[in-house]
Amino acid sequence: DNPDPIVNEVAWSVTITNKGESAAVNACSGGLTNFLPMTEDLGVPVYAIHGYCGGGPVADLQVDDVIAINGKKYQVVSANEFPIFSSTEVMQGLVADIFLLSCNLVKGVSHTLGLNAVAAD
């Protein structure tokens, strides 16, 4: 009688709506932007969304939370706050399938989540 592992309910669902540099993030397209400069630096997808453009939930997500991006489930494996506009050097050593960023301009921090894909049910 091995119980199935507990899989958290999806805490937030979002879609990828565009890609590009800062202007694409600033367009507030209603979803995530594949932030190409950081994606290229780190070699894994980095998605960004402003808190005031629908990314508010990012600040509340914690390790083990599950989110859905374009319907695919990801689990938070790391949650950090870095000074806003930090270079990708602050992320060196973090390991994840993808990263999700949302800046809090008031606090001057970037909420940075590492996410790993969850195996399909």
N, C-alpha and C positions, 0 to 999 in steps of 0.2 A: 504493500500500500504506500507507494511513493506519491505524495500529492504533487500536482503540477506546480511548477514555480509560479509565484505570484507575479503577474504582469500588471503594472499600474495602468489605470485608465488613462486615456489620452487627456492631458492637461490643457493642450492648446493645439489647434489646427490652423495651418497657414499654407499659402501657396507661394511658389516662386513666380514673380511677375515680370522681372526684367534682369538685365545684367549690365555691368559697366563700372564707371568710376563714381566719384562723389555726386556728380550731377544726377546719376541714375538713382542713387539712394535718396537724394534730396527731392526727387520727383514725387515721392510719396505715392507710389503706384498701388498701394493697398496690400502689398505682400512683401516678400523677401526679394532682395537684389543680390545676385551673384556678384560680389564685390571683387572684380577682376584683379586689381593690384595686389590684394592680400592673397587671393587664390593662387596667383602666379608665384608670389614670394614663398608661400608655405607648401605648395604642391598638393593641397587638398582644397575642396570647395569651402569658401568662406562666404556666408550670407549675412547681410546687414539689413536692419530696419530701424528707423527712428522710433523712439517710444511714443512720440506724438503722432505717428503715422500708423498706429496699430500694433507697435512692438512693445507696448507696456507690459504684457505678460512675461517677457523675457527676464525682467528684473526679479520676478517672483519664483522662477523655476529653480529647482534644486537638483542635486545629484539623485539619480534614480527616477526622476520624473520622465514621463513619456510624452512626446509631441508627435504630431503628424505633419509632414511636409509633402504636399502634393499627394496625400493619402498614404505615404510610406511612413512607418513608425520608426522613430529614433529615440534612444534613451540618453538622458544627460549623464555623462561620465565625469565631467569636470565643470565647475562653476567658479569663475574668477572675476574680480573687478580690477581693471587696469586704468591708469590715468588716461583720460580722453586724448585721442590723437597720438597714442603711443605707436612706435614702430612695431613691426611683427617680431622684433627681437624679444619682446616680453612674452611671446607665445612659444618661443623655442622650448622644446622639451615636453610640451603638451602633445598628447597623442589622442587622435580621434578621427573618425571617418570624415566628419565635417565640423565646421565651427559656425556659431551663430552669434552675432554681435548686435547690441543695441546700446546706444549712448544715452546717458542721463546728463544733460547739459547743466542742470542745477547742481548736481553733486560732482560734476567734472570727471565722471568715470564711464568706462565702457564695460557693460556686463558682457562677459565672454563665456559662452558655453561650448564645451566639447560634446559632441553627440556621436553615438555609434548606432548603426542600423540594427533594428530588432528583427530577428528571423520572422519570416511570414508565419502566420498561424497555421 
